[in-house]
Amino acid sequence: MSRPTTVSNHEGWSTTASTYSSNVGRTSALAAARLLELAHHTSPISSTSKILDNGAGTGAVTFAVASEFPSAHTLATDVSAPMLESITAANIPNVTTKILDATSLSRGLQPGTFTHAFNTFVLQTIQTPSSAIREMHTILAPTGVIGIAIWAQRNDPFEIWERACQILDPSYTLPSPFDDPCAWRTCEELEQGLKDAGFTDIKIEEVTMPFPFEGTAEFIDFWFRAKNPAPERCMSNWRGELGKVKTAMEHVCKEAFADGREIYTSAVLGLGRKEAGRGAVD
């Protein structure tokens, strides 16, 4: 079994775009739907709403908005053009796309113009998450609402990988699945990040979500073939034979995770509001 090569973050997400929606995307959509529900409760979404899906990926938030609030206007942005292709191809009314970096929104968007801004599972893929939140603060209108989702501590796919590796090497410890080993993963970290960016009325919630795998074989296929940058990072750092790890993962999956049908992950959801008359935070 060939060993993955390390690629840049941008290249990695572009490579996995074609398979993302069918696996991780289906799980992240559950968090996006809950985040949208919380945001609508905080500030109702209507035909006059202008929504930003920042780091949209394959469109979890965008498709949720289009389904629940079709008259609202949504702009989906991402640094990866392949990630946005599924949104563009859907040709959804009131939805447009734009290639933009999550940390430099104000270079391409008018400050103070969006009623809602969302960012789901992007902050942990960039080195400066606080800069992305500040940029969202800048482009939001006064009293505008921000919604953020990050992966939390529980992530069964990585536990399966770690357990399998430890069968072969008991001293093995899982490296961070993110570029930054200090990436936010807790309610406290996200809450503080929103406070530091100038948001008020902050609400934090942790949720647990299932992955859609129908069995061990489907999970193993995802891990080794989806080209998701996080599993790729784990595999590129493993010094043993990947074929042996694969066999061990199959065993762990069948014995401890209901033959791959009970694999879960957790997420932290955070909402905040930009104060009336508040400008950008330096």
PAPAZA-889815 format. One record per residue (C-alpha): residue number from 1; residue in three letters; x, y, z. Coordinates in steps of 0.25 Angstrom, whole numbers, plus 5000, padded with zeros to 4 digits. Layout:
% PAPAZA-889815
 pamar gupa    u    v    w
   NUM  ALA    X    Y    Z
...
END
This chain:
% PAPAZA-889815
 pamar gupa    u    v    w
     1  MET 5000 5000 5000
     2  SER 5006 5013 4996
     3  ARG 5009 5024 5006
     4  PRO 5002 5038 5005
     5  THR 5010 5050 5001
     6  THR 5009 5062 5009
     7  VAL 5002 5074 5002
     8  SER 4998 5088 5005
     9  ASN 4985 5091 5012
    10  HIS 4979 5097 5000
    11  GLU 4983 5086 4991
    12  GLY 4978 5075 5001
    13  TRP 4964 5081 5001
    14  SER 4963 5083 4986
    15  THR 4967 5068 4985
    16  THR 4957 5063 4994
    17  ALA 4945 5071 4989
    18  SER 4939 5060 4980
    19  THR 4937 5051 4992
    20  TYR 4935 5060 5003
    21  SER 4920 5062 5002
    22  SER 4918 5047 5002
    23  ASN 4925 5045 5015
    24  VAL 4929 5056 5025
    25  GLY 4920 5066 5018
    26  ARG 4908 5058 5022
    27  THR 4912 5059 5036
    28  SER 4916 5073 5036
    29  ALA 4902 5076 5030
    30  LEU 4896 5072 5043
    31  ALA 4904 5082 5050
    32  ALA 4901 5093 5040
    33  ALA 4886 5090 5041
    34  ARG 4886 5092 5056
    35  LEU 4895 5104 5055
    36  LEU 4885 5110 5045
    37  GLU 4874 5107 5055
    38  LEU 4881 5114 5066
    39  ALA 4884 5126 5057
    40  HIS 4870 5127 5052
    41  HIS 4865 5127 5067
    42  THR 4875 5138 5070
    43  SER 4872 5147 5058
    44  PRO 4861 5142 5049
    45  ILE 4865 5139 5034
    46  SER 4856 5145 5024
    47  SER 4856 5150 5009
    48  THR 4864 5162 5013
    49  SER 4875 5154 5020
    50  LYS 4888 5154 5014
    51  ILE 4896 5142 5018
    52  LEU 4911 5138 5017
    53  ASP 4915 5124 5016
    54  ASN 4930 5126 5019
    55  GLY 4939 5114 5016
    56  ALA 4926 5108 5010
    57  GLY 4933 5095 5005
    58  THR 4923 5087 4997
    59  GLY 4912 5095 5003
    60  ALA 4906 5089 5016
    61  VAL 4901 5103 5021
    62  THR 4897 5108 5007
    63  PHE 4889 5096 5004
    64  ALA 4882 5097 5018
    65  VAL 4879 5112 5016
    66  ALA 4873 5109 5002
    67  SER 4864 5098 5007
    68  GLU 4859 5105 5020
    69  PHE 4859 5120 5015
    70  PRO 4859 5120 5000
    71  SER 4857 5135 4999
    72  ALA 4869 5138 5006
    73  HIS 4881 5143 4999
    74  THR 4894 5134 5001
    75  LEU 4908 5136 4997
    76  ALA 4917 5124 4998
    77  THR 4932 5126 4999
    78  ASP 4944 5117 4999
    79  VAL 4959 5117 4996
    80  SER 4957 5104 4988
    81  ALA 4950 5105 4974
    82  PRO 4947 5090 4973
    83  MET 4940 5091 4987
    84  LEU 4930 5101 4982
    85  GLU 4927 5093 4969
    86  SER 4916 5085 4975
    87  ILE 4909 5098 4979
    88  THR 4911 5105 4966
    89  ALA 4906 5092 4959
    90  ALA 4893 5092 4967
    91  ASN 4889 5106 4961
    92  ILE 4881 5110 4973
    93  PRO 4873 5123 4973
    94  ASN 4878 5134 4982
    95  VAL 4892 5127 4983
    96  THR 4905 5132 4978
    97  THR 4919 5127 4980
    98  LYS 4933 5134 4981
    99  ILE 4947 5130 4983
   100  LEU 4952 5136 4995
   101  ASP 4961 5133 5007
   102  ALA 4954 5132 5020
   103  THR 4965 5141 5027
   104  SER 4963 5152 5016
   105  LEU 4949 5154 5014
   106  SER 4949 5169 5014
   107  ARG 4958 5170 5002
   108  GLY 4947 5165 4994
   109  LEU 4934 5168 5001
   110  GLN 4928 5181 5006
   111  PRO 4929 5183 5021
   112  GLY 4916 5183 5029
   113  THR 4907 5177 5019
   114  PHE 4903 5163 5024
   115  THR 4892 5160 5034
   116  HIS 4898 5146 5037
   117  ALA 4912 5139 5035
   118  PHE 4915 5125 5036
   119  ASN 4928 5117 5037
   120  THR 4927 5102 5039
   121  PHE 4939 5093 5041
   122  VAL 4949 5103 5035
   123  LEU 4956 5110 5047
   124  GLN 4964 5097 5050
   125  THR 4970 5096 5036
   126  ILE 4976 5110 5037
   127  GLN 4987 5116 5045
   128  THR 4980 5128 5050
   129  PRO 4966 5125 5054
   130  SER 4965 5138 5061
   131  SER 4967 5146 5048
   132  ALA 4956 5139 5041
   133  ILE 4946 5142 5052
   134  ARG 4951 5157 5052
   135  GLU 4948 5157 5037
   136  MET 4934 5152 5039
   137  HIS 4932 5163 5050
   138  THR 4936 5173 5039
   139  ILE 4927 5169 5028
   140  LEU 4915 5167 5038
   141  ALA 4905 5178 5039
   142  PRO 4902 5184 5053
   143  THR 4894 5174 5061
   144  GLY 4898 5163 5051
   145  VAL 4900 5149 5055
   146  ILE 4912 5139 5054
   147  GLY 4911 5124 5055
   148  ILE 4923 5116 5056
   149  ALA 4925 5100 5057
   150  ILE 4938 5093 5060
   151  TRP 4942 5079 5063
   152  ALA 4942 5075 5077
   153  GLN 4950 5065 5085
   154  ARG 4942 5052 5081
   155  ASN 4946 5047 5067
   156  ASP 4944 5032 5066
   157  PRO 4951 5031 5052
   158  PHE 4964 5036 5059
   159  GLU 4962 5027 5071
   160  ILE 4960 5015 5062
   161  TRP 4973 5019 5055
   162  GLU 4981 5021 5068
   163  ARG 4976 5008 5074
   164  ALA 4980 5000 5061
   165  CYS 4994 5007 5062
   166  GLN 4995 5003 5076
   167  ILE 4993 4988 5073
   168  LEU 5005 4989 5065
   169  ASP 5013 4999 5073
   170  PRO 5008 5001 5087
   171  SER 5016 5014 5089
   172  TYR 5009 5021 5077
   173  THR 5002 5033 5080
   174  LEU 4992 5041 5071
   175  PRO 4998 5053 5065
   176  SER 4988 5065 5064
   177  PRO 4979 5063 5051
   178  PHE 4980 5078 5049
   179  ASP 4991 5087 5043
   180  ASP 4992 5094 5056
   181  PRO 4994 5085 5068
   182  CYS 4988 5096 5077
   183  ALA 4975 5097 5068
   184  TRP 4963 5100 5076
   185  ARG 4955 5088 5081
   186  THR 4947 5093 5093
   187  CYS 4935 5101 5097
   188  GLU 4944 5110 5105
   189  GLU 4954 5113 5093
   190  LEU 4943 5116 5083
   191  GLU 4935 5125 5093
   192  GLN 4948 5133 5096
   193  GLY 4951 5134 5082
   194  LEU 4937 5141 5079
   195  LYS 4939 5150 5091
   196  ASP 4953 5154 5086
   197  ALA 4947 5158 5073
   198  GLY 4936 5167 5079
   199  PHE 4924 5158 5079
   200  THR 4913 5159 5090
   201  ASP 4901 5150 5094
   202  ILE 4910 5138 5092
   203  LYS 4904 5124 5092
   204  ILE 4912 5111 5092
   205  GLU 4907 5097 5090
   206  GLU 4913 5083 5088
   207  VAL 4907 5073 5079
   208  THR 4910 5058 5076
   209  MET 4907 5053 5061
   210  PRO 4908 5040 5054
   211  PHE 4916 5037 5042
   212  PRO 4908 5031 5031
   213  PHE 4917 5019 5029
   214  GLU 4909 5006 5027
   215  GLY 4920 4997 5031
   216  THR 4934 4994 5033
   217  ALA 4938 4993 5018
   218  GLU 4932 5007 5015
   219  PHE 4939 5014 5027
   220  ILE 4952 5007 5023
   221  ASP 4950 5011 5008
   222  PHE 4948 5026 5013
   223  TRP 4960 5026 5022
   224  PHE 4970 5021 5011
   225  ARG 4964 5026 4998
   226  ALA 4956 5039 5001
   227  LYS 4969 5048 5001
   228  ASN 4964 5056 5013
   229  PRO 4976 5064 5018
   230  ALA 4974 5060 5033
   231  PRO 4975 5044 5031
   232  GLU 4986 5047 5020
   233  ARG 4994 5054 5031
   234  CYS 4993 5042 5040
   235  MET 4997 5032 5030
   236  SER 5008 5040 5025
   237  ASN 5014 5041 5039
   238  TRP 5013 5026 5041
   239  ARG 5026 5019 5039
   240  GLY 5021 5004 5039
   241  GLU 5013 4997 5028
   242  LEU 5000 5003 5024
   243  GLY 4994 4990 5020
   244  LYS 4996 4984 5034
   245  VAL 4990 4996 5040
   246  LYS 4978 4994 5031
   247  THR 4976 4980 5036
   248  ALA 4977 4985 5050
   249  MET 4967 4996 5047
   250  GLU 4957 4986 5042
   251  HIS 4958 4978 5054
   252  VAL 4956 4990 5063
   253  CYS 4944 4995 5055
   254  LYS 4937 4981 5056
   255  GLU 4940 4979 5070
   256  ALA 4938 4993 5077
   257  PHE 4930 5001 5067
   258  ALA 4918 4991 5063
   259  ASP 4925 4987 5050
   260  GLY 4926 5002 5046
   261  ARG 4912 5005 5048
   262  GLU 4914 5013 5061
   263  ILE 4925 5023 5058
   264  TYR 4923 5037 5064
   265  THR 4929 5051 5065
   266  SER 4926 5063 5073
   267  ALA 4926 5078 5070
   268  VAL 4925 5091 5077
   269  LEU 4915 5101 5072
   270  GLY 4916 5116 5075
   271  LEU 4908 5128 5072
   272  GLY 4910 5143 5075
   273  ARG 4904 5156 5071
   274  LYS 4912 5168 5066
   275  GLU 4908 5180 5075
   276  ALA 4899 5192 5069
   277  GLY 4909 5202 5063
   278  ARG 4921 5194 5066
   279  GLY 4932 5195 5055
   280  ALA 4943 5185 5052
   281  VAL 4952 5180 5064
   282  ASP 4967 5182 5062
END
